Amino acid sequence: MDLQAARKIGCGQRRNEAEDRAKPGLRLATMHRVKGRTFGRIVIADANRGTLPLAAALAEAADGASRREAEHRERRLLFVAATRARREVKVLVSSEPSPLLLADADN
């Protein structure tokens, strides 16, 4: 479906357009875009090993300490996304779960 077709049925919004938050519907966003907002329900899709943490974020790390810091940033981002829900959070995994989902709470 292209953007024009999506707009005809009420889907699709450009980043530079103001969102009508009173309008009911499904909102798709990255974990970065949900910071500071709340929703009734949140679905975190593709929480698989290799996707979460984001491989590109870890690839930029120059050494072990930088890699650990990148992993911590990704873990915090996942936490922020999951806590944006007022009623329900669903995490979808289609293969091997992300190590961030399996990580021990003390790390």
Buried (B, 14 or more C-beta within 10 A) or exposed (E): EEEEEEEEEEEBBEEEEEEEEEEEEEEEEEBEEBEEEEBEEBBBEEBBBEBBBBEEBBEEBEEEEEBEEBBEBBBEBBEBBBEBBEEEBEBEBEEEBBEBBEEEEEE
